[in-house]
Amino acid sequence: MRDKLRVAINCIMTKTILGFIIVTLTLNGFGYYLRDNNCNYAAMVNGKKISYTQLEQAVQQTCHHQRELSNARLFHLRDNESDIRKKVLTCLIDEILLEEYADKLRLTISDDRIKKVIVEIPSFLTERKFDNSKFQLILKNLGLSPKQYADLIRKKLLTQQVIENISNSNFLLPEEINRLLTIPLQIREARLATFHVDSLSEQQTVSNNEIEIKYHANKKNYFLPEAFKVIYIPIDFKSIKKKITVDERELQVWYDENYKQFIIPSRKRYSIIQTNNENDAYLCLKQLKQGANFSDLAKIYSTDLVSSKNGGDIGWISHDNHNYEEINQIPLSKKGQMSSVVKSSVGFLIIRLDDMESETIYPLRLVYNQVVERVKKEKAIHIYNELKKIVNDTGRNGNDLLIFKKISPSLEINKTDWFGYNNVPDILDYDEVKEFIFQKTILGATSEFITINENLSFFIRIIDYRPKCLQTLERARIKVEQDVKREKSLIQARLKAEKTLLSLQNSEEKTVLKANGITFSAGQQFDFINYDNQLVKAVFSLPIPVNGKSTYCITRNSEGDYVIVALDKVILRKLDENQKKYFMEDLNKKIIHASFNAILESLRSEAKITIGYSLIEENEKYEALLQ
């Protein structure tokens, strides 16, 4: 088994190094898995079952994670549910295969390492320390014993160790690095001759027979997707607040009722001398009574590092400041009054009252802007809630939405045109709204008030619904005709490009271009960093020009046009050590992905994997709907 895996890795590595074929890790479907028509599990891997419950939990976790990543702007689950479930199930299968592979490699994880991982998991910490009672409670809620949880951690760590072993392998030798850098360091200069498919399409003619043949052979391309029309009422808190006005009388009334919010409580300013033992405190007190300066003694003897630097000054303290409750309890009422020695939670204190300020009420003129903002916000909240109530009550009773205008003229009632999953109007493009629309699919269905955030809510009513259906030939005729024309123009463009390429390879370029009425663009520079682009791949696939003679090939651009590429020049640039290091780190990551993929493919091919019949049946139904 191990030898076979090594062969798989070496094979993919050779292809990667020599041909720059970097394969990323992909999740495969159910193509080569067995099916079981009579089972009560989602899948079985070498005798180990994956339950439907386990699969559904993993699917929900995946969807939740994707919603968080997309900031609540996620595709509708119903469009992708089958695809997500297949991918998640494949991940669960691969996890079991990697665990078994770790066992075959005789990898082990010590109990001490498992314990170290568990005690560092944030969910089990209280004030940054492991909390055993919290640990036990969480496991109880999960229905796991500590041993079961430790076994799960062990499996995860073993899988991680397999991956780390792959990552830590030395894939590239120095001479391989230099060879690999040869092409990426190149800048290639090429010219392009484009055979535009769209312009050729305009020249095509299509018969009724061709249209009928195309339509009947490709009906799956001419379905109208499920679509909806809705009436919606947006209630925007910010817009409501912006329109609100307040007068002076309202402001005064509100201030009179809420003036306590603008009271600055009484406060006192203290200085302290803090000592660790009672004798030192009494010695300081004796010196103070003999006329010593309080500030000087605090700087010399006080053990409080902060206040001692300031001559004992601890600043202003309000009467309700709980951090200084012990000091506030000392009955000092006159400036300059000093306490005796006071035992406290931090040692022994001598406290002096330096200053006092009585309770202060800010007048309206000093807090005017704050009061305006508060009044507007309260009025906006009241209007916002009233509108929600009106909409909910009226909508729930099934009344005509136009009655809303009579009740509240400020409501804005909107109506959409047809839309589906892939073209939701921007204003309605929120998960909460889409969930209601695409899960109800009932004509006349009315939402409760849908709250998007603290500033925005919607009321929705579905007023029309169109299920997915095949368009008639007459209705789809324009689209079918365009497709036939494009097919013809693609063939014509390809043949013309192939004929021109053959001539360029055997004749002088100027002669060929003149004879065929073709022109090349000005020279453009292409960088290997964009190698994923089909056009760039074609440029870098060409042999280097010799003796100034350009080399040629045919490719397609992003619009689908055929393009002849003429490579004229190759420029080699130099990298400093940092750039070289960055390039190799990126390449190594891709190589690790390729190797990991090779291992998984080998493990899957040798494993006995059975998929539950209901999952395959669901997948086949889903695929049928797309036909």
QUILINGI-V153007 format. One record per pair of residues at least 4 apart in sequence whose ideal C-beta (glycine too) atoms are under 6 Angstrom apart, sorted by sequence separation. I is the first residue (numbers start at 1). J is the second residue. D is the distance in whole Angstrom. If there is no record, write none. Layout:
I/J/D
I/J/D
//
This chain:
9/13/6
14/18/6
15/19/5
50/54/6
70/74/5
75/79/6
77/81/5
80/84/5
109/113/6
144/148/4
164/168/6
172/176/5
181/185/5
206/210/5
246/250/5
254/258/6
255/259/6
288/292/5
297/301/6
298/302/4
304/308/6
317/321/5
324/328/6
362/366/5
367/371/6
380/384/6
389/393/6
390/394/6
391/395/6
392/396/6
399/403/5
405/409/6
419/423/5
424/428/6
431/435/6
434/438/6
435/439/6
436/440/6
452/456/4
471/475/4
476/480/5
503/507/5
507/511/5
545/549/6
557/561/5
575/579/4
611/615/6
613/617/6
16/21/6
44/49/5
75/80/6
102/107/5
126/131/4
139/144/5
144/149/5
172/177/5
275/280/4
287/292/4
292/297/6
307/312/5
332/337/5
343/348/6
344/349/5
362/367/5
394/399/5
419/424/6
424/429/5
428/433/5
440/445/4
471/476/4
507/512/5
513/518/5
531/536/6
545/550/6
575/580/5
611/616/6
15/21/5
16/22/6
124/130/6
275/281/4
302/308/4
451/457/5
530/536/5
545/551/6
557/563/5
43/50/4
67/74/5
307/314/5
317/324/5
341/348/6
342/349/5
404/411/5
41/49/4
42/50/5
66/74/6
449/457/5
450/458/5
504/512/5
543/551/5
555/563/5
299/308/6
319/328/6
330/339/5
394/403/6
416/425/6
503/512/4
542/551/5
41/51/6
42/52/5
124/134/6
139/149/6
298/308/6
302/312/6
449/459/6
526/536/5
554/564/6
119/130/4
124/135/5
273/284/5
436/447/5
542/553/6
299/311/6
339/351/4
401/413/6
553/565/5
42/55/4
284/297/5
298/311/5
447/460/4
526/539/5
298/312/3
338/352/5
552/566/5
446/461/5
538/553/6
295/311/3
337/353/5
500/516/5
550/566/5
551/567/5
284/301/5
390/407/5
433/450/6
445/462/5
538/555/4
550/567/6
326/344/5
390/408/6
432/450/5
550/568/5
432/452/6
535/555/6
330/351/5
332/353/4
430/452/5
443/465/5
535/557/6
273/297/6
327/351/6
436/460/6
273/298/5
433/458/6
542/567/4
59/85/6
62/88/5
539/565/6
544/570/5
276/303/6
538/565/5
274/302/5
275/303/6
59/88/5
273/302/5
274/303/5
58/88/5
274/304/4
55/89/6
272/307/6
114/150/5
117/153/6
114/153/5
273/312/6
114/154/6
272/312/5
271/312/4
50/92/5
271/313/5
272/314/6
270/314/5
109/154/5
43/89/6
520/566/6
269/316/5
45/93/5
48/96/5
109/157/5
504/552/5
109/158/6
267/316/5
268/317/6
43/93/6
45/96/4
107/158/6
267/318/5
395/446/5
501/552/6
265/318/5
266/319/6
501/554/5
107/161/5
99/155/5
102/158/4
285/341/6
29/86/6
270/327/6
392/449/5
497/554/5
294/352/6
282/341/6
27/87/5
102/162/5
281/341/4
98/159/5
388/449/5
27/90/5
501/564/6
98/162/6
395/459/6
285/350/6
497/562/4
284/350/6
281/348/4
497/564/6
391/459/4
494/562/6
493/562/5
278/348/5
276/347/5
275/347/6
274/347/5
275/348/5
274/349/6
272/349/5
273/350/4
272/351/5
270/351/6
271/352/5
271/354/6
268/353/6
269/354/5
269/355/4
268/356/5
267/357/5
266/358/5
266/359/5
265/359/6
264/360/4
263/361/5
262/362/4
262/367/5
255/364/5
255/371/5
251/371/5
254/375/5
250/375/6
246/375/5
244/376/5
241/376/6
244/379/5
244/380/6
241/380/4
240/380/5
240/383/5
240/384/6
237/384/5
235/387/5
233/391/6
17/176/6
231/401/6
233/411/6
233/413/6
232/414/5
231/415/5
230/416/5
229/416/6
229/418/6
227/418/4
227/420/5
226/420/6
225/420/4
228/437/6
238/455/5
237/455/4
236/456/6
235/457/5
234/458/6
232/458/6
233/459/4
232/460/5
230/460/5
231/461/5
230/462/5
231/463/5
228/462/6
229/463/5
229/464/4
228/465/6
227/466/5
226/467/6
226/468/5
225/468/6
223/468/6
224/469/6
223/470/5
224/471/6
222/471/5
219/470/6
222/476/4
215/473/5
215/480/5
214/480/5
211/480/5
211/481/6
214/484/5
210/484/5
206/481/5
206/484/5
206/485/6
204/485/4
201/485/4
204/488/5
201/486/5
204/489/6
201/489/4
200/489/4
197/489/5
200/492/5
197/490/6
200/493/6
197/493/5
195/493/4
195/496/6
195/497/5
193/518/5
193/520/5
191/520/4
192/521/5
191/521/5
191/523/5
189/523/5
189/525/5
187/525/5
188/526/5
79/421/5
184/528/4
76/421/5
190/539/5
188/539/5
74/431/6
76/434/5
72/431/5
78/438/6
76/438/5
197/560/6
197/561/5
196/561/5
194/561/5
195/562/4
194/563/5
192/563/5
193/564/4
190/565/5
191/566/5
190/566/6
190/567/5
189/568/5
189/569/4
188/570/6
186/570/5
187/571/4
186/572/6
185/572/6
185/573/6
220/627/5
171/591/5
167/592/5
166/592/6
166/595/5
166/596/6
101/603/6
94/600/6
97/603/4
97/607/6
82/619/6
82/622/4
46/607/5
46/608/6
45/609/5
44/610/4
22/590/4
25/593/5
43/611/5
24/593/5
42/612/5
23/594/4
25/596/6
41/612/6
25/597/5
39/612/5
23/597/6
36/610/5
16/591/6
33/609/5
34/610/5
35/611/6
37/613/4
36/613/6
16/594/5
33/611/5
35/613/6
30/611/5
35/616/5
12/594/5
9/595/5
12/598/4
9/598/5
8/598/4
5/599/6
8/602/5
5/602/5
4/602/6
//
